[in-house]
């Protein structure tokens, strides 16, 4: 006779984790030429030469230590973020890619993205990236206006941004993203639209467009610049969305736009609560172990030196099990960013929890006209998107 509660426990594990969970790899390169005053990412200014070889050693050692948790699972995508990964040396990038391919095995359709600062690249560098196995770029343009770039503390000019995009084309990159920001210091509506028009002229398959926000522990937070007010920022967002829509870009996530079929697979995996290995200083990871019925979060030391020393010992970074409550919140925090919503079945497949866990919150969503459910798909209404923070708070 089964122990009360035990049958439902195993049903939750083996029914809801029956489909493979996509797995990605994130690699953090923590150094920049200089840190932008709005940036709250884990990045460190290159004040002196760094031991990149030791850092690559640490990345590969961490990857080896993680393999038992993901053995046999194919890698869907790789993303080199930072920091400024385009500062990486040819020897360092090729060594990492070669050994990572040997350890993990890359499929022929894998998406491999590297973030690039226009002030750190040229045709030769882009050609090296392609030779090393990078097949997608994400270029941090932010603006094509020199005055705005200076206000943001960027190291590149508008002309350098244009030349970088052209060099990427010439090097054979037909899959790339351009990052743009709006509501910049003293920016007008016309200037925000002009940035979008310039970006569209380069025909990027993917474009990220997000509002400048003042984050704690940044110079901009301590000494705020003069920013457009909320009404003007909202007008900029709507006008730019309209222009992108007219140019054929689908708005598939809160701040992401893409040509049909050119959505970022790596970021979609985040938003659909897939798994990812997080390598490098300050990197976070999420790994599900279906036989255990557990989801694990990993976190590495933030400083590059501390990370390298930790991996020399070697000691694993901090690992914590994701509670059921946190799994609900984290899933919804990510999935609700998708403009077309998500299949409700995905909740059970990714969290291992029964769908009725969401009953109370879903009732409130419907009562407030914040969401609709049709044919098993949950999608926020325009009103729900407007009150996204309140919607997410229902799942805390």
KAJOCOR-V154993 format. One record per helix or strand of 3 or more residues. SS is the DSSP state (h for helix, s for strand). FROM is the first residue (numbers start at 0). LEN is the number of residues. If there is no record, write none. Layout:
BEGIN
SS/FROM/LEN  SS/FROM/LEN
END
This chain:
BEGIN
h/5/11  s/22/7  h/51/19  s/74/8  h/84/3  h/89/15  s/105/11  h/117/3  h/122/10  s/135/7  h/145/6  h/157/13  s/175/7  h/188/13  s/205/6  h/218/4  h/229/17  s/249/4  s/255/3  h/264/7  s/274/5  s/283/6  s/293/6  h/303/9  s/317/4  h/323/12  h/344/7  h/354/13  s/370/4  s/376/4  h/381/5  h/387/6
END
